[in-house]
Amino acid sequence: NLSKQYDKGTYLGSVYLRQTQDVITNFVYLLPTDSSILVSSFINGDNQWSYGTEHSVKYSPVKALDLTMNANVFYTEIQGGSAIGNLNNQGFSWNAKLIAQYRLPGNWNLQLNGDYEAPRIIPQGRTIPVYGADFSIAKSWKKAWTFNLSLIDMFNTRRFGNLFETPVFSQEFMRRRDTRFVRLTASYRFGEFDMFLLRRMRRSSGGGGGMDMDF
């Protein structure tokens, strides 16, 4: 990891290597009793190796505006194993996110989120690209109440699916988890956040300021 602090923002970059055993992956096969029917399911493959680089930047061009940008580029190799006919596949992919937050007078807050995920490798093909944007307006009231009005998938573009290519069949499918919708939430905070209590708990437990890192 590499971390940098600047006058108007921060930067965090990393390089990583990940290995997953018995990886869960999509799998499509012909129904043994009827070859005209395709069965879509999930199965444990053998191994998956991924390595890449991820970069996050937080930038505040003016006092009220925060921009957070993230990009991840990686290479994946999937070894399917005997359970799925020793299918192997490999290739590059990437994803990116942008969060723009603007603070208005009167404890109003505007936030715009956008994300894009390029096609990823699966043993029998690849996923389809996934992209969308969300917008929300939040209002804090009397330091305890927070009201949030969100428009989820504002352009109605988020779709999930796969493209399967084998010597005997080809299949592409798409599904949605949700269509575009509006959500209103209200939350109430009880009590006050006590930094002195938190410090006393850290001292009593012997803990420091570090963190556990999970790769």
N, C-alpha and C positions, 0 to 999 in steps of 0.2 A: 504494500500500500504506500501511496505518497499523498501527503496532505499539505496544502498551502493555504495561508490566510492572507487576504488582500484588503485594501481599504474599503472596497465596496462588495466584497464577496469572499467565497471560499472555493477551493478545488480539492476533490478527492479522486485519485486514480488508483486502479488495482489491476493486477494480472493474476489469473487463477487457473487452477487445474482441478477437475472434479471427476471422480470415478464412482459409478453407481452399479451395484450388483443386483441381479434379478429385477432389472428395470421394468416398470409397468408401461406397456405401450399398446397402441391401437393395433388390431389385427382383424382382417376380413378373410373369410374362407367360404368355399362352396359347401352348401348343405349336403352331407353325404347321401341322403335319400332323394335329393332333387337338385341337380346341378344348375337349374335355372334360378335358384334362390341363393343370394349372398347373405351371409350372417356377419354382422359387425359386432365386435366384442373387444375386450381387453385381455391381455395375457402377460405373463412374466417372461421377458426376454432373458438374455444372458448378461451382457455388460454394456455400459454406455460410458464413453469418455467424452468430456467436454473441456475445452480450454479456450481462453479468450481474455479480453480486456474490457474493463468497465470504467466509465468516467462520469463524475457528477460535478456540476458547477452551480453555485448559488450566487446570484448577482443582483444587487440593488442599485439600479441607475439613479433613482430618486428615493427619498426617505420613505414614501408610502408604498413603493412598488418592490416586490420581491419576485425574482424569476429563478426557478429551479429547473435545471436541465440535466437529463441523464441519457447516456448512450451505452449500449452493450453490444460488442461484436464477438462472436464465438464460433468455433468449429466443433462439430459433433460427429462422433463415430458410434454407431449402434451395431452390436453383435447380437443377432437374434437368438442364436442357439438352436438346439434340436427341436424345442417346443414349437417353433414357427418355421421349420424347414431350413435352419441355418442361414436365414436371410440377413445380409449385412447392408448397411447404407451409411453414407457420410456426406458432409457438406457444410458450408458456411451459413450463418444466419445472423440477424441483428434485431435489436429493438430500441426504441427511443421514447422518452416521456418529457413532457413540458408542463410545469405548473406555474401559472401567473397569479399572483395574489396582490390585490390593491386595497389598502385601508382608507376608508372615507371618514370624515368627521362624524361624530355622534355614535361611535362604536359600530359602524357598518363595515362589512368586509365583503369584497367580491373575489371570487376565485374561478379560474378557468383551467381545466385539466385536459390534456390531449395525449394520446398514446398511439404508437404504431408497432406492430409485431410482424416482422417479415416471415415468409414461409420457413418452417422448421422441418428437419429430416425426421422421418419415421421409417421403420423397416421396409414397408411396402410402397413408400412414396414420400409425400410431404403434406404439411398442413397448408391451409389457405391463409392469406394475410388477414390480420385482425387490426382494426383501427376504429377510433371513436373519440368523442369529446364530451365533457361534462361541464356544467356551469352552475354555480351556487351563489346565493346571497345570504349572509349571516348577520345577525344583529344581537349584540350583548346588551342586557338590560339589568340595571341594579347589581352588577357584578356577580350575580348568581344565575340568572336566566340567560340562555342562549337559544335563539330561534334560527333555524336554517331551512331555506327553500332551495331545492336542488332540481335541476333538469338533467336527467341521466340519459346519456347517448343522444345528445341534442340533434344530431343529424341522422339518427336512426341507421347507423352503418355497422354496428358491431355484429358480426356473424362468425361462427366457429365451424370449422369443417376440415375435411381431409381429401386429398387426391390420391387414390390408390392405383398403382400401375403394376400388373403382373403379366407373365406370358399368356395367361388364359382369360383374364378379364381386366377391365378398367372401370373405375367407379369414382365419382366425385359427389360429395354430399355436403350440405350446409345446414346448420341449426342455429337457433337463437336461445339464449338464456332468458332474456327479457327484451321487449321492444321499448322504444322511447317512453319514459314516464316521468312524472313530477312527484317529488317526495318532500313533505314538510315534517320537520322534527323539532321538538322542544326539549331542552334538558335543563335540570336544576342542580347546582352544585351545593352540597351540604358542607358546612364548616369552612375553614380557611387552611390554605397550604402553609405548613409550619416548617421552614428550612432548618430552624434550630433543633426540632425534634428529629429530622432526618439525619442531621450531623451526629446527634447523640446516639442514634441507632447504629450508624456506621462505626463510631468509636467503640461501642460496646461489643460489636461483632468482630472487631479487628479488621474490618475491610478497608481497602484503600480506594483510590479513585479510578482504578483500572477496570477493564471489562473483559468478559470471556468472549473469545472469538470462535465462531463455529464455521468451519469450512466443510 
